[in-house]
Amino acid sequence: MNKILLLILCLFTQQLWAQSNISANRIVIKDSLSLDGKWIRRINNDSTLKTVGDHSISTDAAMKKYIDKVAGGNASYEEQAKALLNPNYLEVWFRYASSPVNDSSVKFTLNIESSDGVKTSYGITGVSPFEIFYAYGKPPFSLSTEIRNNTTDTLLSLTLDGTNKFLKYYYHESNSIPGEKMQILSTGLKGIVTLILNATKITSGETYLKLKETVKNYSAHHVLKYINYQNGTVLAMPGTVEKRDCFWKMGGTAGGYAEVTHLFISSMGDYVIGPSTSSPLRLRFYKNGALFKEEMLSANSSLQKGILIDDSWTDCEIVLEDI
């Protein structure tokens, strides 16, 4: 008798699995559900969409409340202002500078991730001279990319800057010679980010040296901006480290200077950079791993502290600390 029941159960199970549709009054799923090859593990009813993920589905009620709030339907004036200053997306502008890059020479990918884990990728192929992308999720965002210089006679330069309603709060410039690469990892981004790629033909006989530059901002409330007159600008927000490999012409000198200012955050969460320092600070320059110069900055100071870089430099590090 048990064998007969087991046989019937096996036949019923095979028929059940063979069916493409199951009709039932209620279905209880304790773990997850696969839809078109993607696993869904949770139904999200959070109208802020802070808990969205790759394995969840938001209800129409949650989506409606979220859209109404972002659109200003039932939001207060303060909430509307915060939504405008801190939108749930990052707007990315990409364009070529006055010297365009050959279509086949440069291909790279922009990888963007929001603070709540939403990932977006865009491929740049050199075909279009101007593009606008949008990455969605909760700000701030991080952006990373690697650009290999596959040309034979061109210096590539990349500028990345971030702007908000008040000012340009982020700046990073880098370059590369044929056979080398540029790597950028930027964090704390929101509002609008602009990337500009430029190409400059290398004159016969020119030799370029590689210089590693690191800007370390260990202060709590100040912005550190470093400018190398051959390689451009790097801006480090409080508690961040910016790195770049730069290439500059052999046989010359380049002035580099650091500028330190106080960072304010508005009541709406936006960045505002003040005109001077607000507390004592220590600024150090390191040449090839050894201390080269030290400056003590007093409160309410707006002085620029500089160095002169020549062919003997292979590594430059700038460190800002609170005292």
WORA-V944256 format. One record per pair of residues at least 12 apart in sequence whose ideal C-beta (glycine too) atoms are under 7 Angstrom apart, sorted by the first residue. I is the first residue (numbers start at 1). J is the second residue. D is the distance in whole Angstrom. If there is no record, write none. Layout:
BEGIN
i;j;d
I;J;D
I;J;D
END
This chain:
BEGIN
i;j;d
39;55;6
40;55;6
40;56;7
40;57;6
41;55;4
41;56;7
42;55;7
42;56;4
43;57;6
43;59;6
44;56;5
44;57;7
44;58;4
44;59;7
44;62;6
45;59;5
45;61;7
45;62;5
46;62;6
47;62;5
47;65;4
47;66;5
48;66;7
49;66;5
50;116;6
50;138;6
52;116;7
53;117;7
70;83;6
70;88;7
81;268;5
82;268;5
82;269;6
85;165;6
85;268;5
85;269;6
85;270;5
86;139;5
86;190;6
86;269;5
88;136;6
88;137;6
88;138;6
89;134;5
89;135;6
89;136;5
90;112;6
90;135;5
90;139;7
90;141;4
90;189;6
90;190;6
90;193;6
91;132;7
91;134;6
91;192;5
92;110;7
92;133;4
92;135;7
92;193;5
93;132;6
93;192;7
93;194;5
94;124;6
94;131;5
94;195;5
95;129;6
95;130;5
95;196;6
96;129;5
96;197;6
97;196;5
97;197;7
97;198;4
99;198;5
99;199;5
99;200;6
100;129;7
100;199;7
101;126;6
101;197;6
101;199;5
103;126;5
103;127;6
104;126;7
105;126;7
105;150;6
105;151;5
106;126;5
106;147;7
106;156;7
106;197;7
107;124;7
107;125;5
107;126;7
108;124;5
108;145;6
108;146;6
108;147;5
109;121;6
109;122;7
109;123;5
109;145;7
110;122;5
110;124;7
110;143;6
110;145;5
111;144;5
111;145;7
112;135;4
112;141;6
112;143;5
113;141;7
113;142;5
114;135;7
114;137;2
114;138;5
114;139;7
114;141;5
115;138;5
115;139;7
115;140;6
116;137;5
116;138;4
118;136;6
118;137;3
120;135;4
139;190;4
140;187;7
140;188;5
140;189;6
140;190;5
141;189;5
141;190;6
142;186;7
142;187;5
142;189;7
143;186;5
143;189;6
143;193;7
144;184;6
144;185;5
145;184;5
146;181;6
146;183;5
147;181;6
147;182;5
148;181;5
149;176;4
149;177;6
149;178;5
149;179;7
149;180;6
149;181;7
151;178;5
152;178;5
153;178;7
153;201;6
153;202;5
154;178;7
154;199;5
154;200;7
154;201;6
154;202;7
155;175;6
155;177;6
155;200;5
155;202;6
156;175;6
156;176;5
156;182;7
156;197;7
156;199;6
157;173;7
157;175;4
157;198;4
157;200;7
158;174;5
158;182;5
158;195;7
158;197;6
159;173;5
159;196;4
159;232;7
160;172;5
160;184;6
160;186;6
160;193;7
160;195;5
161;194;5
162;189;5
162;191;6
162;193;5
163;191;6
163;192;5
164;190;7
164;191;4
164;270;5
164;271;6
165;270;6
166;270;6
166;271;7
166;272;5
167;273;6
169;271;4
169;273;7
170;186;7
170;189;7
170;235;6
171;233;5
171;234;7
171;235;4
172;184;6
172;186;6
172;234;6
172;242;6
173;231;7
173;232;3
173;233;6
173;234;7
174;244;5
174;246;7
175;231;6
175;246;6
175;247;6
176;247;6
177;208;5
177;247;5
180;247;7
187;240;7
188;237;6
206;249;6
207;250;4
208;247;4
208;248;6
208;249;6
208;250;7
209;247;7
209;248;6
209;250;5
209;311;6
210;245;6
210;247;6
211;246;5
211;248;6
211;313;6
211;314;7
211;316;6
212;245;6
212;314;7
212;315;5
213;228;7
213;234;7
213;244;5
213;246;6
213;316;5
214;241;7
214;243;5
214;317;5
215;234;5
215;236;5
215;242;4
215;318;5
216;241;5
216;317;7
216;318;7
216;319;5
217;236;4
217;237;7
217;238;6
217;239;7
217;240;6
217;320;5
218;319;7
218;320;6
218;321;5
219;238;6
219;281;6
219;320;5
219;321;6
219;322;5
220;238;6
220;322;6
221;238;6
221;262;6
221;263;6
221;278;7
222;238;6
222;260;5
222;261;7
222;262;6
222;263;6
222;277;6
222;281;6
222;320;7
223;235;7
223;237;6
223;261;5
223;263;5
223;273;6
224;236;5
224;258;6
224;260;6
224;320;5
225;258;7
225;259;5
226;256;7
226;258;5
226;318;5
227;256;7
227;257;6
228;246;7
228;254;6
228;256;5
228;309;7
229;254;5
229;255;5
230;248;4
230;254;4
231;246;4
231;248;6
237;263;7
238;263;6
250;311;6
251;311;7
253;308;6
253;309;7
253;310;5
254;309;5
255;306;6
255;308;6
256;306;6
256;307;5
256;309;5
257;304;5
257;305;6
257;306;3
258;283;6
258;305;5
258;318;6
259;304;5
260;277;6
260;281;6
260;283;7
260;297;6
260;320;6
261;273;5
261;274;5
261;275;6
261;276;6
261;277;7
262;274;4
262;276;7
262;277;6
262;278;4
275;302;6
276;300;5
276;301;6
276;302;4
277;297;6
277;299;6
277;300;7
277;301;5
278;299;6
279;299;5
279;322;7
280;297;7
280;298;6
280;299;6
280;323;4
281;297;4
281;320;6
281;321;7
281;322;6
281;323;6
282;294;7
282;296;6
282;321;5
282;323;6
283;295;4
283;297;6
283;305;6
283;320;5
284;319;5
285;307;5
285;318;6
286;317;4
287;313;6
287;316;7
288;313;7
288;314;6
288;315;5
289;315;6
292;307;7
293;307;6
END
